[in-house]
Amino acid sequence: MRLCLFDPGISTHAGAPAENLGNLIIQQAVLREINSLFKGWEVIPISTFSPPTPELRREMRRADLCIAAGTNLLTSEMNRYRQWVISPKHALGMRRTLLFGVGWWTYQRPPNLFTRVFLRLLLSPSGLHSLRDQYSLGQLAAGGFRNALNTCCPTLWPLADAPPTHTPLRKSDEALLLLTDYAQDPECDQRLITLLTSHYKKVYFWPQGATDLDYLGRLQGKLTLLDRSFDSFTRFTRDHPDFDYIGTRLHGGVHCLNHHRRSLILEIDNRAAEIARDTGLRTASRSDIEGIRQWILNPEPFRLVLPKRNIAAWRSQFLLPGQMAAR
């Protein structure tokens, strides 16, 4: 059995890692599920950042299943902008794809006519699609797809049964900061750095994005830099004895939560805001310095409510006859 996986963690079909290292956090969660659900299958990774080659299009036609995983792959005007580099020509004749933890790019109007027609060519009309949040689910429904569920992001699935004691009920002496190169607000971020360096003995910074470090160079504050590699970040979150996470990177914060660290994710777009609305994930506006200060000084029990029934329903479809053959 063969599965073609549109993999969020690779930037090329040859497997080069994505420039945004946060995509590797999503990739890790996706492969956890894929390896569990499809034991013994041949998995063919395909990048969403490059158009599929003729050889990969043949693989997609022959595959028993195609899945597109993670990130903001969907938009309302796919004729003008899409992060999923695939065209209607590519979609014709290929096995239609199931979505897994996919989100909508930003707040937009309902999908236009081109997008609705394109999605009909691209996506499975019968299998259950997995969407990252309720807003994304509503946008896909407006495009004509009722066969979808809000499962939240798979990076959060391991936290479904986490107790209130999952994260410490005390402030740490150290903090980890992540900022976002493509959503810069020097005034807010400078105030944030000043706040963190006044409340923590040591503040670390990990450059998740390709130019995060360049952006940090425009700001002032005594920070300790971590190497820009996923291994460096994973070692730090796993082995560093104690720290609080505060930053604008959603998946960086989720990765810290999965390693039992207090985490406050600062909203810069629809992703954290919508997931917080659905699940109670702890977030704050980047400009709400007083709210961030209160979170630092007043730790709260960990609370997260995930759509466990929807997650179970999406998983269980692969045990039902006929679903994976849907075209």
C-alpha positions in Angstrom: 0.0 0.0 0.0 1.3 3.5 -0.9 0.5 6.8 0.7 1.5 10.1 -0.9 2.1 12.7 1.9 2.2 16.4 1.2 4.8 16.9 4.0 4.9 20.3 5.8 8.5 19.8 6.9 10.2 19.6 3.5 10.9 22.5 1.2 11.9 20.4 -1.9 10.9 17.0 -3.2 14.5 15.9 -2.4 13.7 16.3 1.3 15.5 19.6 2.2 14.0 20.9 5.5 11.6 23.8 5.5 13.1 27.2 6.1 10.6 27.8 8.9 11.8 25.3 11.4 8.4 25.3 13.1 7.2 23.2 10.2 9.4 20.4 11.5 7.4 20.5 14.7 4.3 19.9 12.6 6.1 17.3 10.6 7.0 15.4 13.7 3.4 15.3 14.9 2.1 14.3 11.4 4.6 11.4 11.1 3.7 10.2 14.6 0.1 9.7 13.4 1.0 8.4 9.9 3.4 5.8 11.3 0.8 4.7 13.7 -2.2 4.5 11.3 -0.4 3.2 8.3 2.1 0.6 9.5 3.9 -1.2 6.7 2.8 1.4 4.1 5.2 3.0 1.7 5.1 6.8 2.4 6.1 9.0 -0.5 6.9 12.6 0.8 5.9 15.5 -1.5 6.7 19.1 -0.8 3.9 21.7 -0.8 6.5 24.4 -1.7 7.2 23.1 -5.2 5.0 22.0 -8.0 4.8 18.2 -8.2 7.1 16.7 -10.9 5.6 14.4 -13.6 7.0 11.4 -11.8 5.3 12.5 -8.5 2.0 13.1 -10.4 2.2 9.5 -11.6 2.8 8.4 -8.0 -0.3 10.4 -6.9 -2.4 8.7 -9.5 -1.3 5.2 -8.4 -1.4 5.9 -4.7 -3.9 4.2 -2.4 -4.2 7.4 -0.5 -3.0 11.1 -0.6 -2.9 13.2 2.5 -2.0 16.9 2.8 -0.8 17.8 6.3 -0.5 20.9 8.4 0.1 24.6 7.8 -2.0 27.3 6.1 -2.5 25.5 2.8 -6.0 26.9 2.1 -7.0 30.4 1.0 -10.2 32.0 -0.4 -8.4 33.2 -3.6 -6.3 30.3 -4.7 -6.1 31.9 -8.2 -4.1 34.8 -6.6 -2.2 33.3 -3.7 -1.7 29.8 -2.2 1.0 28.3 -0.1 0.3 24.9 -1.6 2.1 25.1 -4.9 -0.2 22.9 -7.0 -2.4 23.9 -10.0 -5.7 22.6 -11.4 -3.7 21.0 -14.1 -1.8 19.0 -11.5 -5.0 18.1 -9.7 -6.7 16.6 -12.8 -6.3 12.9 -12.8 -4.6 12.5 -9.5 -6.2 10.7 -6.5 -8.1 13.3 -4.5 -6.5 14.3 -1.3 -7.5 14.2 2.4 -6.6 17.1 4.7 -4.9 16.5 8.0 -4.6 19.4 10.5 -4.8 22.0 7.7 -5.7 25.6 8.3 -6.9 28.7 6.4 -4.2 31.2 5.6 -5.8 34.3 7.2 -9.2 35.9 7.9 -10.9 36.2 4.5 -14.2 36.2 2.7 -15.7 32.9 1.7 -13.9 31.1 -1.1 -14.3 32.5 -4.6 -15.6 30.6 -7.6 -12.1 29.6 -8.8 -11.2 28.2 -5.3 -14.5 26.3 -5.0 -14.0 24.6 -8.4 -10.3 24.0 -7.7 -10.9 22.4 -4.3 -13.5 20.1 -5.9 -10.8 18.8 -8.2 -8.2 18.5 -5.5 -9.9 17.2 -2.3 -11.7 14.0 -1.5 -15.5 14.4 -1.7 -16.2 11.6 0.8 -13.4 11.0 3.2 -13.3 13.0 6.4 -11.0 16.0 6.3 -9.2 17.2 9.4 -9.1 21.0 9.9 -7.0 22.9 12.4 -9.8 25.1 13.9 -13.4 26.1 13.7 -12.8 29.1 11.4 -11.0 27.0 8.9 -13.7 24.4 9.0 -16.3 27.1 8.3 -14.3 28.4 5.3 -14.1 24.9 3.8 -17.8 24.4 4.4 -18.4 27.6 2.5 -16.5 26.1 -0.3 -19.0 23.2 -0.5 -17.3 20.6 1.8 -19.4 19.2 4.6 -17.2 16.1 5.1 -14.8 17.8 7.5 -14.1 17.9 11.2 -12.4 20.4 13.5 -9.7 18.2 15.1 -7.4 21.0 16.2 -3.7 20.8 15.2 -2.1 17.4 15.6 0.8 19.0 17.5 -1.6 19.4 20.4 -3.1 15.9 20.3 -0.7 14.4 22.9 -2.1 17.0 25.4 -5.7 15.7 25.2 -5.6 14.1 28.6 -2.9 16.3 30.3 -3.7 17.0 33.9 -3.7 20.5 35.5 -0.2 19.7 36.9 1.1 19.1 33.3 3.1 22.4 33.6 4.6 24.0 36.7 2.5 26.1 39.1 5.3 28.5 39.6 7.3 31.1 37.7 10.7 30.0 36.4 13.8 32.1 36.8 14.5 31.8 33.0 12.5 32.4 29.8 12.6 31.4 26.2 11.6 34.0 23.6 10.6 33.4 20.0 9.7 36.2 17.5 8.5 36.2 14.0 10.4 37.6 11.0 7.4 38.0 8.7 5.2 39.7 11.3 7.4 42.4 12.7 6.3 45.0 15.3 9.5 46.5 16.7 7.7 48.7 19.2 5.7 45.8 20.8 8.6 43.4 20.6 11.0 45.8 22.2 8.5 46.3 25.1 8.3 42.5 25.4 12.0 42.1 25.6 12.3 44.8 28.2 9.5 43.1 30.2 11.2 39.6 30.0 14.7 40.9 30.9 13.2 42.7 34.0 11.4 39.6 35.3 13.8 36.7 34.4 17.4 36.2 35.4 18.2 34.9 31.9 16.3 35.1 28.6 17.1 32.7 25.7 16.2 33.3 22.0 15.8 30.7 19.3 15.6 31.8 15.7 12.9 29.6 14.2 12.5 31.6 11.0 15.2 32.2 8.4 15.6 35.9 9.2 14.4 36.0 12.9 18.0 36.7 14.0 18.2 39.6 11.5 15.0 41.0 13.0 16.3 40.6 16.6 19.4 42.7 15.6 17.1 45.7 15.3 16.0 45.3 19.0 17.9 45.8 22.3 18.2 43.5 25.2 20.6 41.0 26.7 19.6 37.6 25.3 21.3 34.3 25.1 21.1 32.9 21.5 20.5 29.2 20.7 21.8 27.7 17.5 19.3 27.8 14.6 18.6 24.1 14.3 15.7 21.9 15.2 18.0 19.6 17.1 19.2 22.6 19.2 15.7 23.6 20.0 14.6 20.1 20.9 17.6 19.5 23.2 16.9 22.8 25.0 13.2 22.1 25.5 13.9 18.5 26.6 17.0 19.0 28.8 17.0 22.5 30.1 15.9 22.2 33.7 13.5 25.1 33.9 12.1 27.9 31.8 8.9 29.7 30.7 8.1 30.1 27.0 6.7 33.5 25.8 6.7 34.3 22.1 4.9 34.8 18.9 5.7 31.4 17.4 2.7 29.1 17.8 4.3 25.8 17.2 7.4 26.7 19.2 5.1 27.3 22.1 3.2 24.1 21.6 6.5 22.2 21.4 7.4 23.6 24.8 4.0 22.7 26.2 4.6 19.1 25.1 7.8 19.2 27.2 5.9 20.3 30.3 6.9 24.0 30.1 4.7 27.0 31.0 3.9 28.6 27.6 2.2 31.8 26.6 1.7 32.2 22.9 1.3 35.8 21.6 -1.3 36.2 18.9 -0.1 37.7 15.6 -2.6 36.1 13.2 -5.7 33.8 13.1 -3.9 30.6 14.0 -3.3 31.0 17.8 -6.4 33.1 18.2 -8.7 30.5 16.7 -7.1 27.5 18.4 -7.3 29.4 21.7 -11.0 30.1 21.1 -11.6 26.4 20.4 -9.5 24.8 23.1 -8.6 27.3 25.8 -4.9 27.4 24.8 -3.3 30.2 26.8 -2.6 33.1 24.5 -2.4 36.9 24.7 -2.2 39.8 22.4 1.4 40.8 21.6 0.5 44.4 22.6 -1.0 43.4 26.0 2.1 43.9 28.1 0.2 44.1 31.3 -1.6 40.8 30.5 1.7 39.2 29.8 3.1 40.5 33.0 0.2 39.0 35.0 0.7 35.6 33.3 4.4 35.7 34.3 3.7 36.5 37.9 0.5 34.4 38.4 0.9 30.9 37.2 -2.3 29.0 36.5 -3.1 25.3 36.3 -2.8 23.9 32.8 -6.2 23.7 30.9 -6.8 22.5 27.4 -10.0 21.0 25.9 -9.4 19.1 22.6 -12.1 17.7 20.3 -11.3 14.0 21.2 -14.4 12.6 19.4 -13.5 14.4 16.2 -9.9 13.2 16.4 -11.1 9.6 17.0 -13.5 9.9 14.0 -10.8 11.1 11.7 -8.5 8.3 12.7 -11.1 5.6 12.6 -12.1 6.3 8.9 -8.9 4.5 7.9 -10.3 1.3 9.4 -13.5 1.5 7.3 -13.7 -0.2 3.9 -14.0 2.0 0.9 -12.9 5.3 2.4 -9.3 5.2 1.3 -10.3 4.4 -2.3 -12.4 7.6 -2.5 -11.7 9.7 -5.6 
